[in-house]
Amino acid sequence: MAVRWIVILSVSLSSFAQDSTYVRRYDDQIALRFFVLNTSVDYRLHYAAENLDVNIIPNHKTTLNAGGQYDILSFSFGFAPSFFADNKDNKGSKMMSFATDIFPGRFMQHLELHYQKGMSIESPDTGTGQYFPRFKSIILNGQTAYLLNPKYSARAVNLQNAKQLKSAGTFAPGISYQYTRLEAKDEPEIGGHVRIVDIAAEASYYYTWVAARNLQFSASATLGIGGSWTKDDKTYSSVLYKAGLMLAPGYNNERFFAGAMIWANANGRDAQSSVTLSDVTGYATAFIGFRFDPPEKLRQGKDKLKSKLKK
């Protein structure tokens, strides 16, 4: 069984207040959210000396999730039921991820951890491969960006605890960072491990089109360039190229919201080493949710906590 835990924190700074004629926030309401999520992280290794490509393919998972959010806190949890076809995987396979998002004013901070155990190695030319139940990968990545336009709300797209009232877009300069570890020391036929550190400067553009009063379509595109350092038997440096794309239709009224989101991130490296790694991370989710007023005691407790934090 695979379990995905997501904790999302949202903090607002009055000095970076958003335009209320374009964005409506729902900090005073509790929201419950139910969604289906599919996550995948695939790798390709290129061996220059042998002119050989190898695909490393983890077992993909589809999870059912439930979550809630109130004011600054949002969380969710899920499990991978066996009735999904892609969850009927090889014995010993595991996948777990944890993510947190913080929105201090117009800044956007994202951190995410992926752990996968049990992967197949395949040849893209022949399509043949072998499954290794103890082959692991760990990815820790993050992004820090600043949304230039106060009329645009990333929270309306990512958390649904805000609503975009009028169409708006924004450029968002930022940086991204990622640590990747491929671990096969417990697999006698492979052995060893590879560690990769990536740092890149990014430029993103986000846009939400409000097609009707409660209907919106959001999209974003990201390009980045930076450096990558790979360590196996030796340490190599290379130029890193990044690209990302997100599409998200959604319905959002005062009490009910629903939608879907598809996003993918790809990393390529112009390596000086004999081995070049490229990786693609993809997500697809569909969700429904509703909002309601909190109990009075919960609201009073929240107000007391926020007043103490301000002291």
MOMO-V817392 format. One line per field, one symbol per residue. phi: phi as a letter, one per 20 degrees, with the letter a starting at -180 (. if undefined). burial: I if it has 24 or more other C-alpha atoms within 12 Angstrom, else O. A space follows every 50 residues. Layout:
phi = ???
burial = ???
//
This chain:
phi = .dcddcccdccddffdfefffdcddcfececdccbdcdcbcdccddeffe lcdcedcfffcddeccbbbbledcbbbbbdffffgfeeeffnfbbbbccb cccfmefccccbcdcccncddceffdmeabecfdeccccdcbbcbcefef eddfffeedmdbceecgabbebfaccbbdccdccfedgfdmmbccccccb eccccdbceefbgddccdbbcccbbacccdccfcdcdbeddcbbbccbeb dbdfccbbrbbcbbccccceeeefcddcbcdccbbcbcabdbffgfffff fffffffffef
burial = IIIIIIIIIIIIOOOOIIOOOIIIIIIIIIIIIIIIIIIIIIIIIIOOOO OOIIIIIIIIIIIIIIIIIIIIIIIIIIIIOOOOOOIOIOOOIIIIIIII IIIIIIIIIIIIIIIIIIIIIIOOOOOOOOIIIIIIIIIIIIIIIIIIII IIIIIIIIIIIIIIIIIIIIIIIIIIIIIIIIIIOOOOOOOOOIIIIIII IIIIIIIIIIOOOIIIIIIIIIIIIIIIIIIOOOOIIIIIIIIIIIIIII IIIIIIIIIIIIIIIIIIIIIOIIIIIIIIIIIIIIIIIIIOOOOOOOOO OOOOOOOOOOO
//
